[in-house]
Amino acid sequence: MAERRVTVVAEVGLHARPAATFVQAAAKAPIEVSVCKLNRDPVNAKSILAVMGLDVRQGEEIVITAEGEGAEELLDELAAIASAP
C-alpha cells in the first residue's frame, strides 16, 4: 500500500472546489483510495461527502493511501491537488 502525507495549503482547506477536484481525480482510478486526518479513521477518497466530512482546514496534514496498479502516480496527483494554494 502506497501512502503520502500532505499539508493542505488552500485557504479553504479541503472543502468546496479543492475537495471536488480531489474526489474527481480519485474517482477516475480503478483502485482503492482513502484519505484521513492524522489519528483519525480513513474515509473513501472517492466520496465527496466523506472528504468534506473530514473538515480538513488550511495547514492540517492528511494521509492519502492507495493500493493497486498506478497507486504511486495517483497519489502524486492527489498530493499535488491537496497542496495547491
KATAFEN-V391239 format. One record per residue. N is the residue number from 1. RES is the residue in one letter. PHI is phi in degrees with one decimal (none if undefined). PSI is psi in whole degrees, 0 to 359 (* if undefined). D_FIRST is the distance of its C-alpha to the first C-alpha in whole Angstrom. Layout:
{{N | RES | PHI | PSI | D_FIRST} {N | RES | PHI | PSI | D_FIRST}}
This chain:
{{1 | M | none | 130 | 0} {2 | A | -92.4 | 151 | 4} {3 | E | -145.4 | 146 | 7} {4 | R | -134.0 | 138 | 10} {5 | R | -107.2 | 128 | 13} {6 | V | -136.0 | 139 | 16} {7 | T | -93.8 | 126 | 20} {8 | V | -76.1 | 127 | 22} {9 | V | -102.3 | 329 | 25} {10 | A | -55.4 | 141 | 27} {11 | E | -57.2 | 325 | 30} {12 | V | -89.0 | 3 | 29} {13 | G | 72.5 | 213 | 25} {14 | L | -101.1 | 63 | 23} {15 | H | -130.0 | 165 | 26} {16 | A | 51.9 | 237 | 28} {17 | R | -62.0 | 314 | 27} {18 | P | -59.2 | 322 | 24} {19 | A | -66.4 | 318 | 23} {20 | A | -63.3 | 317 | 24} {21 | T | -63.3 | 317 | 23} {22 | F | -60.5 | 311 | 19} {23 | V | -65.9 | 319 | 19} {24 | Q | -61.7 | 319 | 21} {25 | A | -66.1 | 318 | 18} {26 | A | -66.2 | 320 | 15} {27 | A | -68.1 | 335 | 18} {28 | K | -75.8 | 347 | 18} {29 | A | -92.0 | 137 | 15} {30 | P | -86.0 | 36 | 15} {31 | I | -129.9 | 166 | 11} {32 | E | -73.7 | 131 | 10} {33 | V | -137.0 | 132 | 10} {34 | S | -134.4 | 162 | 11} {35 | V | -142.3 | 147 | 13} {36 | C | -153.4 | 160 | 15} {37 | K | -83.6 | 160 | 17} {38 | L | -57.9 | 138 | 17} {39 | N | 61.5 | 28 | 18} {40 | R | -126.5 | 161 | 18} {41 | D | -71.9 | 142 | 16} {42 | P | -72.1 | 153 | 14} {43 | V | -123.9 | 164 | 15} {44 | N | -67.1 | 119 | 15} {45 | A | -73.1 | 353 | 15} {46 | K | -93.9 | 1 | 17} {47 | S | -109.3 | 116 | 20} {48 | I | -62.4 | 321 | 22} {49 | L | -65.4 | 320 | 24} {50 | A | -66.7 | 317 | 21} {51 | V | -66.2 | 316 | 20} {52 | M | -64.5 | 326 | 24} {53 | G | -66.0 | 341 | 24} {54 | L | -68.4 | 336 | 21} {55 | D | 55.1 | 52 | 25} {56 | V | -80.1 | 125 | 23} {57 | R | -109.4 | 165 | 26} {58 | Q | -53.3 | 134 | 26} {59 | G | 89.1 | 351 | 25} {60 | E | -84.3 | 151 | 22} {61 | E | -97.4 | 138 | 19} {62 | I | -121.2 | 159 | 16} {63 | V | -119.9 | 122 | 12} {64 | I | -109.7 | 130 | 10} {65 | T | -126.9 | 149 | 7} {66 | A | -148.9 | 150 | 6} {67 | E | -136.7 | 126 | 5} {68 | G | 134.7 | 179 | 8} {69 | E | -67.1 | 130 | 10} {70 | G | 88.2 | 8 | 11} {71 | A | -60.3 | 316 | 8} {72 | E | -61.6 | 316 | 9} {73 | E | -65.6 | 318 | 13} {74 | L | -63.2 | 317 | 12} {75 | L | -63.8 | 323 | 11} {76 | D | -61.4 | 317 | 14} {77 | E | -65.7 | 315 | 16} {78 | L | -66.3 | 322 | 15} {79 | A | -64.1 | 321 | 16} {80 | A | -65.4 | 321 | 19} {81 | I | -64.6 | 313 | 20} {82 | A | -67.3 | 330 | 19} {83 | S | -98.0 | 6 | 21} {84 | A | -76.6 | 141 | 24} {85 | P | -70.7 | * | 27}}
